[in-house]
Amino acid sequence: MAKNPPLKKIRFGIVGVGHMGSYHLNVVSTLPTHELVGVFDAKLDYAKDKAELFNTEAFETYDALLQNVDALTIAVPTHLHYEYAKKALERGIHVLVEKPITLDIAQAEELIALAKNKNCILQVGHVERFNGAVMALGKIVTEPLLIQARRLNPYSGRIVDAGVVLDLLIHDIDIAVNLVKRPLVKHSAFGSAITGKHEDIAVIELQFEGGCIATLTASRLSQYKERAMTITQKNNYLILNYGTQEIEIHRQGNSVTVTAPDEIKYSQESIVERVFIHKDNPLKSEHEHFYKCITGEEKPMVSGASDLATLKIALESVKQILGNS
Ligand SMILES: NC(=O)c1ccc[n+]([C@@H]2O[C@H](COP(=O)([O-])OP(=O)(O)OC[C@H]3O[C@@H](n4cnc5c(N)ncnc54)[C@H](O)[C@@H]3O)[C@@H](O)[C@H]2O)c1
Protein backbone atom coordinates (compact mmCIF):
# COMPACT_ATOMS: atom_id res chain seq x y z
CA MET A 1 0.00 0.00 0.00
CA ALA A 2 1.32 3.48 -0.91
CA LYS A 3 2.48 5.49 2.07
CA ASN A 4 1.17 8.99 2.71
CA PRO A 5 3.86 11.61 1.96
CA PRO A 6 5.48 13.00 5.13
CA LEU A 7 3.80 16.12 6.53
CA LYS A 8 5.49 19.34 5.47
CA LYS A 9 6.22 20.97 8.82
CA ILE A 10 6.57 24.69 9.09
CA ARG A 11 9.17 26.14 11.45
CA PHE A 12 7.16 28.45 13.67
CA GLY A 13 7.91 31.14 16.27
CA ILE A 14 5.87 33.32 18.62
CA VAL A 15 6.77 36.87 19.57
CA GLY A 16 5.17 38.18 22.73
CA VAL A 17 4.05 35.44 25.08
CA GLY A 18 1.65 37.42 27.25
CA HIS A 19 -2.07 36.79 27.39
CA MET A 20 -2.73 36.24 23.67
CA GLY A 21 0.72 34.85 22.84
CA SER A 22 0.16 32.10 25.41
CA TYR A 23 -3.03 31.03 23.65
CA HIS A 24 -1.06 30.87 20.39
CA LEU A 25 1.63 28.78 22.10
CA ASN A 26 -0.99 26.45 23.42
CA VAL A 27 -2.44 25.88 19.94
CA VAL A 28 0.76 25.83 17.87
CA SER A 29 2.37 23.28 20.19
CA THR A 30 -0.43 20.82 19.32
CA LEU A 31 -0.43 21.21 15.52
CA PRO A 32 1.15 18.33 13.59
CA THR A 33 1.94 20.72 10.73
CA HIS A 34 4.04 23.04 12.93
CA GLU A 35 7.45 22.72 14.48
CA LEU A 36 7.48 25.13 17.40
CA VAL A 37 11.02 26.51 17.12
CA GLY A 38 10.85 29.05 19.90
CA VAL A 39 9.58 32.27 21.40
CA PHE A 40 10.81 35.78 21.97
CA ASP A 41 9.55 38.28 24.54
CA ALA A 42 11.05 41.46 25.97
CA LYS A 43 10.78 39.80 29.38
CA LEU A 44 13.38 37.04 28.92
CA ASP A 45 12.67 35.29 32.23
CA TYR A 46 9.02 35.16 31.39
CA ALA A 47 9.81 33.82 27.90
CA LYS A 48 12.06 31.14 29.44
CA ASP A 49 9.27 29.99 31.75
CA LYS A 50 6.82 29.72 28.87
CA ALA A 51 9.40 27.99 26.66
CA GLU A 52 10.06 25.40 29.35
CA LEU A 53 6.37 24.78 29.73
CA PHE A 54 6.00 24.12 26.00
CA ASN A 55 9.31 22.34 25.55
CA THR A 56 10.76 24.93 23.21
CA GLU A 57 13.48 27.59 23.19
CA ALA A 58 13.42 31.20 24.43
CA PHE A 59 15.52 33.27 22.03
CA GLU A 60 17.44 36.20 23.49
CA THR A 61 16.86 38.45 20.47
CA TYR A 62 14.18 38.83 17.84
CA ASP A 63 16.82 38.52 15.10
CA ALA A 64 17.91 35.13 16.44
CA LEU A 65 14.33 33.87 16.30
CA LEU A 66 13.87 35.25 12.77
CA GLN A 67 16.89 33.29 11.55
CA ASN A 68 15.20 30.04 12.51
CA VAL A 69 11.57 30.33 11.39
CA ASP A 70 9.43 30.24 8.23
CA ALA A 71 6.44 31.86 9.89
CA LEU A 72 5.49 33.50 13.17
CA THR A 73 2.78 34.99 15.29
CA ILE A 74 3.24 38.53 16.55
CA ALA A 75 1.39 39.10 19.82
CA VAL A 76 3.22 42.08 21.29
CA PRO A 77 1.35 45.29 22.21
CA THR A 78 -0.28 46.83 19.14
CA HIS A 79 1.99 49.87 18.83
CA LEU A 80 4.86 47.41 18.16
CA HIS A 81 3.11 45.35 15.44
CA TYR A 82 4.43 47.48 12.59
CA GLU A 83 8.14 47.27 13.44
CA TYR A 84 8.02 43.55 14.28
CA ALA A 85 5.94 42.60 11.23
CA LYS A 86 8.05 44.72 8.90
CA LYS A 87 11.26 43.09 10.05
CA ALA A 88 9.86 39.61 9.55
CA LEU A 89 8.30 40.31 6.14
CA GLU A 90 11.52 41.91 4.89
CA ARG A 91 13.16 38.54 5.51
CA GLY A 92 10.42 36.68 3.64
CA ILE A 93 8.82 35.27 6.80
CA HIS A 94 5.04 34.75 6.82
CA VAL A 95 3.29 36.74 9.54
CA LEU A 96 0.16 36.16 11.57
CA VAL A 97 -0.11 39.45 13.43
CA GLU A 98 -2.64 39.92 16.20
CA LYS A 99 -5.45 42.40 15.64
CA PRO A 100 -5.45 45.31 15.07
CA ILE A 101 -2.81 45.10 12.36
CA THR A 102 -1.37 48.51 13.32
CA LEU A 103 -2.49 51.77 14.92
CA ASP A 104 -2.04 53.64 11.65
CA ILE A 105 -3.45 53.23 8.12
CA ALA A 106 -0.22 54.14 6.30
CA GLN A 107 1.68 51.51 8.30
CA ALA A 108 -0.98 48.88 7.56
CA GLU A 109 -0.87 49.71 3.85
CA GLU A 110 2.91 49.46 3.88
CA LEU A 111 2.84 46.02 5.54
CA ILE A 112 0.20 44.71 3.10
CA ALA A 113 2.27 45.97 0.12
CA LEU A 114 5.47 44.54 1.60
CA ALA A 115 3.87 41.12 2.10
CA LYS A 116 2.71 41.13 -1.51
CA ASN A 117 6.12 42.20 -2.74
CA LYS A 118 7.86 39.47 -0.74
CA ASN A 119 5.27 36.85 -1.67
CA CYS A 120 4.47 36.31 2.00
CA ILE A 121 1.19 35.62 3.74
CA LEU A 122 0.24 38.40 6.13
CA GLN A 123 -2.82 37.40 8.13
CA VAL A 124 -4.43 39.56 10.80
CA GLY A 125 -5.61 37.72 13.93
CA HIS A 126 -9.32 38.40 13.57
CA VAL A 127 -10.00 35.19 15.42
CA GLU A 128 -13.80 35.62 15.45
CA ARG A 129 -13.84 34.97 11.70
CA PHE A 130 -12.96 31.38 12.60
CA ASN A 131 -15.72 31.04 15.20
CA GLY A 132 -17.93 28.18 13.93
CA ALA A 133 -21.05 30.32 14.29
CA VAL A 134 -19.53 33.21 12.32
CA MET A 135 -18.44 30.85 9.54
CA ALA A 136 -22.02 29.51 9.35
CA LEU A 137 -23.39 33.06 9.36
CA GLY A 138 -21.76 33.76 6.01
CA LYS A 139 -24.04 31.12 4.45
CA ILE A 140 -27.25 32.31 6.14
CA VAL A 141 -26.95 36.07 5.82
CA THR A 142 -27.93 37.16 2.33
CA GLU A 143 -29.63 40.54 2.80
CA PRO A 144 -28.98 41.99 6.24
CA LEU A 145 -31.16 44.97 7.13
CA LEU A 146 -30.01 45.57 10.69
CA ILE A 147 -26.95 44.20 12.52
CA GLN A 148 -26.64 44.71 16.27
CA ALA A 149 -23.66 43.57 18.33
CA ARG A 150 -22.80 43.70 22.02
CA ARG A 151 -19.30 42.89 23.22
CA LEU A 152 -18.87 43.52 26.93
CA ASN A 153 -15.97 42.73 29.25
CA PRO A 154 -15.12 43.45 32.86
CA TYR A 155 -12.18 45.82 33.32
CA SER A 156 -8.75 44.16 33.00
CA GLY A 157 -6.32 47.04 32.51
CA ARG A 158 -4.10 44.84 30.31
CA ILE A 159 -4.35 46.75 27.03
CA VAL A 160 -2.98 50.23 27.65
CA ASP A 161 -2.03 51.38 24.15
CA ALA A 162 -5.55 51.29 22.69
CA GLY A 163 -9.17 51.80 23.64
CA VAL A 164 -12.13 49.46 23.47
CA VAL A 165 -12.68 50.09 19.74
CA LEU A 166 -9.33 48.62 18.71
CA ASP A 167 -9.35 46.13 21.56
CA LEU A 168 -12.86 44.61 21.25
CA LEU A 169 -15.20 46.40 18.88
CA ILE A 170 -12.93 45.84 15.89
CA HIS A 171 -14.02 42.17 15.84
CA ASP A 172 -17.64 43.17 15.19
CA ILE A 173 -16.65 45.86 12.69
CA ASP A 174 -14.70 43.21 10.80
CA ILE A 175 -17.63 40.78 10.82
CA ALA A 176 -20.22 43.41 9.85
CA VAL A 177 -18.08 44.76 6.99
CA ASN A 178 -17.50 41.26 5.66
CA LEU A 179 -21.17 40.31 5.93
CA VAL A 180 -22.55 43.39 4.22
CA LYS A 181 -19.84 43.69 1.56
CA ARG A 182 -21.12 47.14 0.51
CA PRO A 183 -19.47 50.56 0.79
CA LEU A 184 -20.10 52.59 3.91
CA VAL A 185 -22.20 55.71 3.46
CA LYS A 186 -22.65 57.01 7.02
CA HIS A 187 -20.66 56.52 10.17
CA SER A 188 -21.04 57.92 13.66
CA ALA A 189 -19.36 56.93 16.88
CA PHE A 190 -19.97 57.82 20.52
CA GLY A 191 -18.07 56.77 23.57
CA SER A 192 -16.36 57.70 26.76
CA ALA A 193 -12.89 57.44 28.23
CA ILE A 194 -13.26 56.73 31.92
CA THR A 195 -10.13 54.99 33.17
CA GLY A 196 -7.57 56.88 31.07
CA LYS A 197 -7.03 58.62 27.77
CA HIS A 198 -8.51 55.82 25.61
CA GLU A 199 -12.24 55.11 25.27
CA ASP A 200 -13.61 52.32 27.51
CA ILE A 201 -17.16 52.37 26.14
CA ALA A 202 -18.13 52.81 22.52
CA VAL A 203 -21.19 52.65 20.32
CA ILE A 204 -20.81 52.96 16.60
CA GLU A 205 -23.48 53.25 13.96
CA LEU A 206 -22.77 52.39 10.36
CA GLN A 207 -24.99 52.68 7.33
CA PHE A 208 -24.01 50.81 4.19
CA GLU A 209 -24.98 51.40 0.58
CA GLY A 210 -28.31 49.62 0.06
CA GLY A 211 -29.52 50.68 3.51
CA CYS A 212 -28.19 48.07 5.96
CA ILE A 213 -27.51 49.59 9.38
CA ALA A 214 -25.14 48.23 12.01
CA THR A 215 -25.08 49.38 15.63
CA LEU A 216 -22.11 47.94 17.46
CA THR A 217 -21.59 48.35 21.19
CA ALA A 218 -18.53 47.52 23.25
CA SER A 219 -17.49 48.08 26.82
CA ARG A 220 -14.53 47.00 28.88
CA LEU A 221 -16.08 48.33 32.06
CA SER A 222 -19.05 45.99 32.46
CA GLN A 223 -19.20 43.53 35.33
CA TYR A 224 -20.29 40.93 32.80
CA LYS A 225 -18.89 39.26 29.70
CA GLU A 226 -21.12 39.13 26.67
CA ARG A 227 -20.48 38.50 22.99
CA ALA A 228 -23.60 38.56 20.89
CA MET A 229 -24.77 39.63 17.47
CA THR A 230 -28.29 39.75 16.07
CA ILE A 231 -29.22 40.21 12.44
CA THR A 232 -32.56 41.23 11.06
CA GLN A 233 -33.32 40.09 7.51
CA LYS A 234 -36.61 40.34 5.67
CA ASN A 235 -37.62 36.75 6.36
CA ASN A 236 -35.75 35.86 9.51
CA TYR A 237 -34.01 37.09 12.65
CA LEU A 238 -30.70 35.56 13.71
CA ILE A 239 -29.25 35.46 17.22
CA LEU A 240 -25.57 34.55 17.36
CA ASN A 241 -23.76 33.72 20.57
CA TYR A 242 -20.00 33.95 19.98
CA GLY A 243 -19.21 32.26 23.30
CA THR A 244 -21.24 29.10 22.74
CA GLN A 245 -20.83 29.25 18.94
CA GLU A 246 -24.59 28.94 18.44
CA ILE A 247 -27.10 30.50 16.07
CA GLU A 248 -30.86 30.61 16.43
CA ILE A 249 -32.97 31.50 13.40
CA HIS A 250 -36.40 32.94 14.17
CA ARG A 251 -38.98 32.85 11.36
CA GLN A 252 -42.61 33.82 10.85
CA GLY A 253 -42.51 36.02 13.93
CA ASN A 254 -45.98 37.10 14.95
CA SER A 255 -47.29 39.08 17.90
CA VAL A 256 -50.89 39.19 19.02
CA THR A 257 -52.53 41.46 21.55
CA VAL A 258 -55.88 40.30 22.93
CA THR A 259 -57.89 42.89 24.82
CA ALA A 260 -60.50 41.61 27.26
CA PRO A 261 -62.49 43.73 29.81
CA ASP A 262 -60.20 42.76 32.71
CA GLU A 263 -56.80 42.24 31.03
CA ILE A 264 -54.65 42.81 27.99
CA LYS A 265 -52.70 39.74 26.84
CA TYR A 266 -49.68 39.95 24.61
CA SER A 267 -48.16 36.89 23.02
CA GLN A 268 -45.35 36.40 20.57
CA GLU A 269 -44.67 33.35 18.47
CA SER A 270 -42.06 32.31 15.98
CA ILE A 271 -40.55 29.16 14.55
CA VAL A 272 -37.07 28.73 15.98
CA GLU A 273 -34.37 26.72 14.26
CA ARG A 274 -31.05 25.95 15.95
CA VAL A 275 -28.35 25.74 13.30
CA PHE A 276 -26.02 22.76 13.40
CA ILE A 277 -22.53 24.19 13.77
CA HIS A 278 -19.20 22.48 13.53
CA LYS A 279 -17.50 23.83 16.68
CA ASP A 280 -13.75 23.91 16.96
CA ASN A 281 -11.22 26.11 18.71
CA PRO A 282 -11.32 29.27 16.55
CA LEU A 283 -7.62 30.01 17.19
CA LYS A 284 -6.71 26.53 15.99
CA SER A 285 -8.79 27.06 12.84
CA GLU A 286 -7.08 30.43 12.36
CA HIS A 287 -3.65 28.75 12.45
CA GLU A 288 -4.76 25.92 10.16
CA HIS A 289 -6.00 28.47 7.62
CA PHE A 290 -2.75 30.46 7.90
CA TYR A 291 -0.76 27.27 7.27
CA LYS A 292 -2.89 26.32 4.26
CA CYS A 293 -2.49 29.82 2.80
CA ILE A 294 1.29 29.44 3.15
CA THR A 295 1.30 26.04 1.45
CA GLY A 296 -1.07 27.33 -1.24
CA GLU A 297 -3.89 24.92 -0.32
CA GLU A 298 -6.24 27.81 0.52
CA LYS A 299 -6.63 31.44 -0.46
CA PRO A 300 -6.70 34.02 2.38
CA MET A 301 -10.27 34.17 3.67
CA VAL A 302 -10.21 37.94 3.96
CA SER A 303 -8.27 40.32 1.75
CA GLY A 304 -5.84 43.03 2.82
CA ALA A 305 -8.37 45.55 1.43
CA SER A 306 -10.98 44.28 3.84
CA ASP A 307 -8.50 44.46 6.75
CA LEU A 308 -7.85 48.07 5.79
CA ALA A 309 -11.57 48.86 5.56
CA THR A 310 -12.04 47.49 9.07
CA LEU A 311 -9.09 49.43 10.45
CA LYS A 312 -10.26 52.65 8.78
CA ILE A 313 -13.69 52.38 10.41
CA ALA A 314 -12.09 51.59 13.77
CA LEU A 315 -9.66 54.51 13.61
CA GLU A 316 -12.31 56.95 12.38
CA SER A 317 -14.53 55.84 15.30
CA VAL A 318 -11.73 56.49 17.79
CA LYS A 319 -11.20 59.92 16.24
CA GLN A 320 -14.88 60.80 16.54
CA ILE A 321 -15.09 59.50 20.12
CA LEU A 322 -11.98 61.14 21.50
CA GLY A 323 -12.74 64.32 19.60
CA ASN A 324 -16.17 64.40 21.24
CA SER A 325 -15.29 63.37 24.81
N1 LIG B 1 -7.49 38.24 18.82
C1 LIG B 1 -7.93 38.54 20.02
O1 LIG B 1 -9.05 38.25 20.37
C2 LIG B 1 -7.01 39.27 20.97
C3 LIG B 1 -7.26 39.20 22.34
C4 LIG B 1 -6.36 39.84 23.21
C5 LIG B 1 -5.29 40.55 22.69
N2 LIG B 1 -5.11 40.62 21.34
C6 LIG B 1 -4.01 41.39 20.77
O2 LIG B 1 -2.78 40.75 21.11
C7 LIG B 1 -1.76 41.73 21.33
C8 LIG B 1 -1.14 41.49 22.70
O3 LIG B 1 -2.13 41.65 23.68
P1 LIG B 1 -2.08 40.82 25.05
O4 LIG B 1 -3.41 40.94 25.65
O5 LIG B 1 -1.52 39.47 24.83
O6 LIG B 1 -1.03 41.72 25.85
P2 LIG B 1 -0.03 41.23 27.00
O7 LIG B 1 0.45 42.48 27.65
O8 LIG B 1 -0.65 40.18 27.84
O9 LIG B 1 1.19 40.56 26.22
C9 LIG B 1 2.12 41.28 25.45
C10 LIG B 1 3.49 40.59 25.56
O10 LIG B 1 4.39 41.32 24.73
C11 LIG B 1 5.62 41.48 25.45
N3 LIG B 1 6.31 42.66 24.97
C12 LIG B 1 6.11 43.97 25.31
N4 LIG B 1 6.97 44.77 24.66
C13 LIG B 1 7.75 43.95 23.89
C14 LIG B 1 8.81 44.19 22.99
N5 LIG B 1 9.26 45.42 22.73
N6 LIG B 1 9.38 43.12 22.39
C15 LIG B 1 8.95 41.85 22.65
N7 LIG B 1 7.94 41.57 23.50
C16 LIG B 1 7.34 42.61 24.10
C17 LIG B 1 5.22 41.60 26.91
O11 LIG B 1 6.29 41.27 27.78
C18 LIG B 1 4.06 40.59 26.99
O12 LIG B 1 4.51 39.31 27.34
C19 LIG B 1 -2.42 43.09 21.17
O13 LIG B 1 -2.19 43.57 19.88
C20 LIG B 1 -3.90 42.79 21.34
O14 LIG B 1 -4.75 43.68 20.62
C21 LIG B 1 -5.93 39.97 20.49
The ligand as an ORCA input file, in Angstrom:
! r2SCAN-3c Opt
* xyz 0 1
  N      -7.491     38.242     18.819
  C      -7.928     38.544     20.021
  O      -9.055     38.255     20.369
  C      -7.013     39.269     20.971
  C      -7.262     39.197     22.343
  C      -6.358     39.839     23.206
  C      -5.291     40.553     22.690
  N      -5.114     40.621     21.337
  C      -4.007     41.394     20.771
  O      -2.779     40.753     21.112
  C      -1.763     41.732     21.325
  C      -1.143     41.488     22.705
  O      -2.131     41.647     23.681
  P      -2.081     40.819     25.053
  O      -3.410     40.943     25.647
  O      -1.520     39.466     24.830
  O      -1.033     41.721     25.853
  P      -0.030     41.227     27.003
  O       0.447     42.479     27.652
  O      -0.645     40.178     27.835
  O       1.188     40.560     26.215
  C       2.118     41.281     25.450
  C       3.487     40.591     25.557
  O       4.395     41.316     24.735
  C       5.622     41.478     25.448
  N       6.315     42.662     24.971
  C       6.111     43.966     25.307
  N       6.970     44.774     24.655
  C       7.747     43.948     23.893
  C       8.812     44.189     22.990
  N       9.265     45.417     22.732
  N       9.377     43.120     22.386
  C       8.955     41.851     22.647
  N       7.940     41.569     23.496
  C       7.344     42.607     24.099
  C       5.220     41.597     26.906
  O       6.293     41.266     27.776
  C       4.062     40.593     26.988
  O       4.506     39.307     27.336
  C      -2.423     43.089     21.166
  O      -2.192     43.573     19.875
  C      -3.902     42.793     21.337
  O      -4.749     43.682     20.623
  C      -5.934     39.969     20.486
*
